[in-house]
């Protein structure tokens, strides 16, 4: 079955948008899992050593911010690929 060139281009654009949506979803799931693991570990650490709560809290906030930055970058890349 031979498709006109325009139909093939439209099909490729549809697949790139679908792939970008899946990629953005995977990024969101990964970021959620990472931040959840940081929170669980921080709570466990504070429960074991309450005197170190400030240090543990500060470190976990920094790590969560780094994960958020990487996930935002990944979502922007997936959207640029879909539009490009």
Buried (B, 14 or more C-beta within 10 A) or exposed (E): EEEEEEEEEEEEEEEBBEEBEEBBEEBEEBBEEBBEEBEEBBEEBBEEEEEEEEEBEEBBEEBBEEBEEBBEEBBEBBBEEBEE
